[in-house]
Amino acid sequence: MNVMNGFVTSSTLAAAVDVNDLHPVTDVPVASLLPIVTMACFIALLILIVAIVIMSRPRRAKRVAAPRGSHNALAPVSQWKSRVHDIVERNGAGKLSREDAFVELAAVARDFASQASSAELGSTTLQEIASRSAGSLAGDSGVHGFTLLRQTIAALYPPEFANAEFNAQAKDATVEQAADWVLNLVERWR
């Protein structure tokens, strides 16, 4: 081993590494595989995007036609009449205030119309009910029922919301009269 001034000379290194036994490896065809791998990744990305879009959409609930109208065995008219009479009795006994009686009667009218029409009407405005009674959104229930509902709710608004001191209709309406309006709706709905 030749060492000069603490360094190993090149002849010593040549003896340690035998380069005659090394053979070059064939070229890896990376250039030809790159477009194929890129295309596969792009297709996988598109599939994932489509899957995300489809999975993120809200699911449609299966719509089952609820029985409605006068032949609905699940909720006969007597049930609704009973609810109205109960409100009148509780008001007459002093267990329910006049204002609360009007609120409950309006809720009975809306609940009945919701079940009869298979449409959620619990929080609809008078204008929305009017558009249904005009025929554009009446659906299978027809215009007649929504017209009755609009008239009933419109009659219940003043006694329910207006100040009786300043509004004659709110002052003059009685719970019994309002109950008759709701019973009329229940009996005449078509």
Backbone torsions as a table, in degrees:
resi	resn	phi	psi	omega
1	MET	NA	127.9	-178.8
2	ASN	-96.9	118.5	179.0
3	VAL	-122.4	123.9	177.6
4	MET	-119.4	122.1	178.8
5	ASN	49.3	37.7	176.9
6	GLY	85.0	5.7	-180.0
7	PHE	-111.3	147.0	177.3
8	VAL	-87.1	136.1	-178.1
9	THR	-84.2	165.2	-176.1
10	SER	-67.8	-29.1	178.4
11	SER	-67.3	-30.3	177.9
12	THR	-71.9	-39.8	179.2
13	LEU	-67.5	-38.8	-179.3
14	ALA	-61.8	-33.9	179.9
15	ALA	-73.3	-28.2	-176.8
16	ALA	-79.1	-32.4	-178.1
17	VAL	-114.2	118.9	179.5
18	ASP	-94.3	103.8	-177.5
19	VAL	-84.4	-4.9	-179.7
20	ASN	-73.7	-20.6	-177.0
21	ASP	-93.4	2.1	-179.6
22	LEU	-89.9	136.2	179.4
23	HIS	-126.7	135.4	-179.6
24	PRO	-69.4	142.6	178.2
25	VAL	-83.8	146.5	179.2
26	THR	-67.3	153.7	-178.9
27	ASP	-63.9	135.6	174.6
28	VAL	-79.9	130.8	-176.4
29	PRO	-77.2	57.0	-178.8
30	VAL	-64.4	-38.3	-177.3
31	ALA	-62.5	-34.8	-179.5
32	SER	-82.7	-25.6	179.6
33	LEU	-83.0	-25.2	-175.9
34	LEU	-59.2	-46.8	178.4
35	PRO	-63.8	-35.8	-179.2
36	ILE	-67.6	-45.4	179.1
37	VAL	-64.9	-40.9	178.7
38	THR	-61.9	-43.8	179.6
39	MET	-64.6	-41.1	179.0
40	ALA	-63.8	-41.8	177.5
41	CYS	-65.0	-39.3	179.1
42	PHE	-64.9	-43.3	178.1
43	ILE	-63.8	-42.0	177.7
44	ALA	-62.4	-38.8	178.2
45	LEU	-63.8	-44.6	178.5
46	LEU	-62.0	-42.0	178.7
47	ILE	-62.5	-41.9	178.2
48	LEU	-64.8	-40.2	178.8
49	ILE	-63.4	-46.3	178.7
50	VAL	-61.3	-43.6	179.2
51	ALA	-62.3	-40.6	179.1
52	ILE	-64.6	-43.5	-179.9
53	VAL	-63.6	-44.8	-179.0
54	ILE	-66.7	-42.6	-176.6
55	MET	-73.2	-24.0	-177.3
56	SER	-84.2	-11.5	179.1
57	ARG	-71.7	142.7	178.6
58	PRO	-67.4	143.3	180.0
59	ARG	-78.3	142.6	177.1
60	ARG	-84.3	128.8	177.1
61	ALA	-75.2	141.8	177.4
62	LYS	-68.4	124.4	-177.6
63	ARG	-90.1	117.9	177.6
64	VAL	-107.6	126.7	-180.0
65	ALA	-66.9	118.0	179.2
66	ALA	-81.9	141.1	176.0
67	PRO	-63.0	140.0	-176.9
68	ARG	-148.4	173.3	177.2
69	GLY	82.8	-167.7	-174.1
70	SER	-70.0	-15.9	-179.9
71	HIS	-98.3	13.5	179.7
72	ASN	-75.4	108.8	-177.9
73	ALA	-75.1	-18.3	-178.4
74	LEU	-74.1	-30.5	-177.8
75	ALA	-140.0	81.5	-179.2
76	PRO	-65.7	160.2	-178.7
77	VAL	-58.2	-31.2	-178.6
78	SER	-61.5	-31.0	177.5
79	GLN	-63.0	-43.7	-178.6
80	TRP	-71.0	-39.2	177.0
81	LYS	-62.5	-39.5	179.6
82	SER	-62.9	-41.5	178.5
83	ARG	-63.4	-41.7	179.8
84	VAL	-65.5	-46.1	-179.3
85	HIS	-63.9	-34.6	177.8
86	ASP	-63.4	-40.8	178.4
87	ILE	-63.4	-44.2	-179.9
88	VAL	-63.4	-42.8	-179.6
89	GLU	-64.8	-44.6	179.6
90	ARG	-64.1	-36.3	177.1
91	ASN	-67.8	-43.3	179.3
92	GLY	-63.7	-32.4	179.8
93	ALA	-83.1	-3.6	179.6
94	GLY	83.0	8.9	-179.9
95	LYS	-86.3	-11.0	-177.1
96	LEU	-138.8	126.5	-179.4
97	SER	-69.3	162.4	-179.8
98	ARG	-59.7	-46.3	-178.3
99	GLU	-63.6	-43.5	179.1
100	ASP	-65.8	-33.1	177.7
101	ALA	-63.6	-42.3	178.3
102	PHE	-64.6	-39.5	178.4
103	VAL	-62.7	-45.9	-179.4
104	GLU	-67.4	-37.4	177.3
105	LEU	-64.3	-40.2	176.8
106	ALA	-64.1	-37.9	178.8
107	ALA	-66.5	-39.6	177.3
108	VAL	-62.7	-43.7	179.5
109	ALA	-61.1	-44.8	-179.9
110	ARG	-68.2	-41.4	178.4
111	ASP	-62.0	-44.6	179.0
112	PHE	-60.6	-48.8	-178.7
113	ALA	-64.0	-35.8	178.0
114	SER	-62.4	-45.4	-179.1
115	GLN	-70.9	-39.9	-178.3
116	ALA	-68.0	-30.7	-176.0
117	SER	-103.5	-7.2	-175.4
118	SER	59.5	31.4	177.6
119	ALA	-128.6	140.0	179.3
120	GLU	-75.8	114.0	-176.7
121	LEU	-120.4	11.3	-175.6
122	GLY	-64.3	-28.5	-177.7
123	SER	-128.4	21.6	179.2
124	THR	-77.9	148.7	178.8
125	THR	-82.3	166.5	177.4
126	LEU	-62.3	-34.8	178.4
127	GLN	-65.7	-40.3	178.2
128	GLU	-66.1	-38.9	176.5
129	ILE	-65.9	-38.9	178.8
130	ALA	-62.8	-37.4	178.8
131	SER	-67.8	-33.1	174.7
132	ARG	-69.3	-38.5	-179.4
133	SER	-72.1	-18.2	176.1
134	ALA	-77.5	-11.0	174.6
135	GLY	106.7	-17.5	-174.8
136	SER	-68.8	-31.6	-177.7
137	LEU	-124.8	19.0	-173.8
138	ALA	-66.9	-32.0	178.8
139	GLY	66.6	-146.9	-177.0
140	ASP	-72.8	-18.8	-176.6
141	SER	-74.5	-20.1	-180.0
142	GLY	81.7	170.6	-175.1
143	VAL	-76.6	-34.7	-172.8
144	HIS	-57.2	-48.7	-178.4
145	GLY	-62.1	-41.8	-179.8
146	PHE	-70.8	-31.0	175.0
147	THR	-65.1	-43.7	176.5
148	LEU	-62.0	-42.0	179.1
149	LEU	-62.9	-44.1	179.3
150	ARG	-60.4	-44.5	-179.8
151	GLN	-65.2	-39.9	-179.3
152	THR	-66.5	-47.8	-179.3
153	ILE	-65.8	-39.5	178.3
154	ALA	-62.6	-37.1	178.5
155	ALA	-72.0	-31.5	-179.3
156	LEU	-79.8	-22.1	-177.2
157	TYR	-57.5	-53.0	-177.2
158	PRO	-58.9	-50.9	-179.7
159	PRO	-66.2	-26.2	-178.3
160	GLU	-78.9	-38.6	-170.9
161	PHE	-118.0	-29.2	-173.0
162	ALA	-79.3	155.3	176.3
163	ASN	-78.1	121.0	-176.0
164	ALA	-63.7	-23.5	178.5
165	GLU	-67.2	-31.3	-173.9
166	PHE	-111.4	-8.6	-176.4
167	ASN	-123.6	116.4	-176.5
168	ALA	-65.1	-39.1	-179.3
169	GLN	-65.9	-39.2	177.6
170	ALA	-66.9	-35.2	-178.7
171	LYS	-74.0	-40.1	-173.0
172	ASP	-83.9	-23.5	-177.1
173	ALA	-69.7	137.1	177.4
174	THR	-108.2	163.0	177.9
175	VAL	-64.2	-38.9	179.7
176	GLU	-63.0	-40.8	178.7
177	GLN	-64.7	-44.6	178.9
178	ALA	-64.5	-37.2	177.1
179	ALA	-62.3	-38.9	176.9
180	ASP	-63.1	-36.9	177.7
181	TRP	-62.2	-43.9	-178.4
182	VAL	-69.3	-40.9	178.0
183	LEU	-63.0	-36.9	176.2
184	ASN	-61.1	-42.4	177.2
185	LEU	-60.7	-47.4	-177.2
186	VAL	-62.6	-43.1	-175.7
187	GLU	-75.8	-29.5	-173.1
188	ARG	-103.1	0.0	-178.2
189	TRP	-60.9	132.3	174.0
190	ARG	-133.4	NA	NA
